[in-house]
Amino acid sequence: MKNSFKIRHSKVLYIFFIFLSLNIFFFSTVKTEAKSFEINDIDITRPFEINFNKNEVIDEGFRKAYNQLLSLILSSSDQKKINRIKLNELKGMIETFTIKEEKFIDEIYYVNLGVSFNKKKVFDYLEDKNIFPSIPEKKNFLFIPIIIDEDKKDLLIFYNNKFYEIWNKEIGKSELIKYILPTEDLEDLNLLKSKYEFIEQYDFKEITNKYDLEDSIITLIFKNDNGFRVLTRINIDGDVKLKNQSFSKVNLNDEDELIAIINNLKIIYEDYWKNYNQINTSLKLALNVKVNNNDNFKISNFEKILNEMDLIYDFFISKFDKNFTYYQIIFNGTPATFLKKMSDKNHNFNTQNKNWILQ
């Protein structure tokens, strides 16, 4: 009788775990595919004439959204390689689109679109063109532009420094870098003036350490009668890179000319940041992970992190039993990179066996 009770009890438990596993499978994998690229606020206007075609307007919106996506994930040189695409290829990468607003004003049709691109399909398309995208990660940089007047042997940091004054005047939708300008500090001004003779070798740590920012861009603009040279010191995670650009004689009092130079420099800095975050999509590492079924919150949070991680190409549940849910994860990187990024999210693994166990 006791044995019969144990058997029935075991069957009930097993049925319960099967039900739990099925519940996890059906209700937690709705968003198992890695997240999409969401491009919003695409504005299109078109005169409402006899030959007006709303589908053509929407197609134009798709192309604008595509170009904006490329500007977020590709360097400027790679954008030029694939700025032309067949409409059917473009539409094949779109998951959904939303008409957020549309109206007619004075015989003009206006529409605002949101477009969602399937990340896997975008990456596959780029890889087929031998182009590798970047993680579209926004980043704050301490930005210090310094004009060095070589004729007057003087430094301009805050006052009369047009770069400082208007650098953030125009901010593009696709800019990933947010430039944090230093506060006007007389002590910093005097310090830098004292470094005039060896400003190119100076590490600026006495200034950058005052700010709660790990990374910085120091732009030195050497000005003389023949034009000016720009030396940029980019510091990311302690890795310092120097970049040189030369410009012919420019009137720094002409705001239009100055903005054109600023936009040119911003493209260079954005390209460097994108190259720093480039993804090798040709590297597709298959990782096997199992998660204990006893903690639904852990499973839900694990999937949420996988959805949000840009280096995850894909993931899915490969199987489940009464104890564990088994995942296969396709990762664009090395095992060490995966473990590091998951550790940063407070997720650690027992990696002793083929199937890693989420702890």
N, C-alpha and C positions, 0 to 999 in steps of 0.2 A: 504494500500500500504506500509506504514511504517512498520506494523507488518510483512508483507510478506518479506520485506527486512531484518528485524531482524532474521526471521526464516532461510532465505537463508544464511545470514552472520554466524549464529550459526552453520549451517550444514557445511559450508566451514571451520570454525575454528575447528569443531570436526574432520572432515576428515583430516585436517592438523595435529592435535595432534595424531590421529591414525597412520598417515604416519610417524610422528616423532617417535612414540613409536616403530613401526615396524622397522624403520631404526636403532634405538638404539638396539633393540633385535637382529637383524640379523648381525649388523656390530660391536657391542661392546662385544659380548659374544663368540667370536672365541676362546679366551683364558680364559674362565671363570673357567675352572677346575684349581685347585691350581697347582702351577708350579711343574715341574718334577725335579728329581735329575739328573743333567748332570755330567757324568764322562767322562773326555777326556784324550787324550794322552795315550791310552792303546796300548802298543807295544807288538807285537807277532812276533817271528821268528820261522821258521820251514824249515828243509832241503827239497829241492825239489827233492823228490825221486819218484820211480815208483808208489807207493801207496799213493802219496800225495793227500790230500782231503782238498780243501779250506774251506768247511763247518765246518770241525773239527777245523780248525784254528780259524774261527770266533767264534765257540762255546767256545773255550779256552779263547778268548778275552772277551766273555760275563762273564765267571766265574771270570776272573781277575777284570773286572769292578764291578761285584757284591761284591767281597771281598774288593775292595777299598771303595765301598759305605758303607759297614758294618763298616770299620775302621773309617769312618767319623761320623757315627751316633750312634754307639754302644760302650759301654765300652769294655775293653779287655776281661773281663769274659763272657759277653754276646756274643761276636763274636765267642768264642769257642763253644757255644751251638748250633749255626746254620751255622757253616762254610761249612757244607755239605748240598747240596740242589739238588733235582732232576732237570735235565736240562729243562724239560717241565714246571716246576714251575717257574724257573728262567726266561725263555722266556716269560711266561705269565705276568711278571712285566715290560717287556721292551716295551716302546712305539715306539721308533725308534733307529736306529743305523746308523752311517755314517763311510764309509771307507774314511779316510782323506788322506791317502797315502798308496800306495803299490808298491813294486818293487822286482826285482830279482837281487841279487848280488852274483856271485860265487856260483851258485846253491843253494842259500839260499833265501827263500821267506820272505819278510818283509812286515808287515801291521801295520798301525796305526789307531785305532778305536776311535770313540766317541759313547757313549751309553747313551740313555735317559731312565730313569726308572720312571714309573708312581708312584707318591708319595702315592696316596691313596692305590694302590695295595701293595706297599711295607709296608705301615703302617698296612694294614689288615693282611698281612702275618705274620708280627712280633707280632701283637696282638694275633693272633691265637696260637702263640708259647709262649704267656704270657711274651713277651719281649717288653719293651717300649723304643723307640728311643729318640735321643736328637736332638735339633736344631743344624745343622752343622755350627755354627757361629764362624768365626775367631775372635781372640782377641789378643790385644797387652798387654803384662804384663811387667812391670819393673822387671827385674830378677837380683838379687844380690846373687852370690854364694860366700861364705866365708869359707875358710879352717881355722880351729882352731887347731893349733898344741898344744895339751895338754902337751906334754913332754917339749916343749920349751917355753910354755906360750906365744904364739905369734899368730897373725892373719895374714893370707894372703888374700888379696882382689884383687889386680891387678897383681903385679909382682910375678912371680913364682907360680901363681894360675892356674893350668892346666884346672880346670873347667871353669874359666873365659876365658881362651885362646881358647879353642876348643869347647865350648858348642854349638855354632852355625855352627860348621864345616860341620855337616851332617844334612840336613833338609828333612824330609820325605814328600812325596806327601800328606799324610793324616793328617799332623800336623795342628791342628786348632790354637794352641798357637804360637804367635810370641814373642820371648824373646828379650826384649830391655835391653841390658847391660848398666850399668852406665859408664859415662866417668871417666877416671883416674883422681881423684881429691885428692890431698894431704890433704886437709882439712877434707874430708870424712874419709880418712885413719886414721888420727890422732884421729878423733872423735870416730871411732869404736874401736881403740886400747884402748882408755880411758874407754870403756864400757866392757872390756874383762871379768871382774869378774861377770857381770850380763847380758851377751850378750843374754842369752836365754829369759830374761824378757824384753829386750829392744824392743820398738815398731818401731824403724827405721824411725819415721815420719820426723825427721830433715833432712833425706836424701831423702826419697820418695817425700816429698813436693817440692823438687827442679825440679821435672819432671812433664810434662803435661800428666800424666797417673794416672788414678783413682785406678788401681788395681796393685798388686805386688805379687811376689813370692820371699821370702827370704829363701835361702837354707844355713843352717849352717852345715858344714862338720867337725865333731869332730874326729881328727886323733890322734892315739897313736900306740904303738908297737903291740897291739892286733888286730888292724883293725880300722874301723871307723864307726861312727854313724852319720846319717843324720837327722837333725831336720828341717822340712820345715814349714814356716809360710806363708799361702796363704790368701791373703786379696782380697775379691771381694765385691764391694759395701759396704765396711765398716764391712763386716762379716769376722772374722778371724778364720781360722781353722789351727790346728797344726797336722803334720803328722811325725811319726818316722819310720825310716828304719835302719837296721843294716847290715853291710857287713863284711865278714871275711877279713883277711889281704889281701890287694891289693897293688900292686906296682903302685903308682900314676904316675910313670915315664913311664909306659908301656901304650902307647896310645890306643892300642886295648882293654886292660882291662878297661881303663878309659872310652872309648866310649861305651862299653857294660853297664857300670854303668850309664852313662848319658842317654842312651836309656831306661834303666829300670826306671830311675827317670822321664823321659819325659812321659812314659806310665802312671805312677801314676798321674802326673799333668793333662794329657789329660783326664784320667778317671774322675778326680774330676770335671773338666770343663764340661764334658759331663753330668755327674750326676746333675750338677747345672742347666743344660739346658734341662733336661729330659722332654719329653712330655707325658702326660697321655692320650694316644689315646683312652682309654676306655671311657673317658669323652667326649661325643659329644653333645655339647649344641647348640640347634637350636635358632638362632636369626633372627628376622624379621626387616628389615630395608627398608625404602622407601626414594627415592631420587627424588627431583623435576626435571621434564623434561625440565625446562627452561634453564638449564646449561649443555650442552653436555660435556664441559671440566670437570666439577665436576664429572659427571658420569664416564667418561673415567679415570680420576685420581683415583676415588674410586675403580674401578675394578683393576687398576694397583697395588694399595696398597694391595688389597685382594690377588692378584696373588703372591705378593712377601712375604706375611706374612706366616711363616712356621707353625703357629698354626691354620691356616685355613685348615680344612680338605676338605671342598668343599663349593661352593656357586653357586647359579643359580638364574635366574629371575623367580619368581613364577607367576607374573602377571603384567599388566600395564594398565593404563587408561590415560585420556588426561592430567592429572596433575602429576602423579607419576609413577616411575618404582619401583616395589617391589622386594626385594631380600630376599632369605632365605640363611643364612650363617650357616654352621656347623663348630663350633669352639671347639678346644681341650683345653678348659680352662673355667674360670669363666667369668661372665659378666664384673666384675670389671677389670679383666686382659685385656679383649677385649677393653674396653673403654680407659684403660691406654695406650695400644699400639697404638690405633687409635689417641688418643690425642697427642702422641709423633710425629705423622705424620700430626699434625694440622687438624685433622678431629674430630669434636665433634658432639654430638647427643642430640636431645630432647628425653628423655626416659620416658615421662609421660604416653604414651600409649603403647599398645602391639606392634604396629609397630613403632619402633624408627625412627625419622626423622633426616637425615643428614643435619646439619646446614650449 
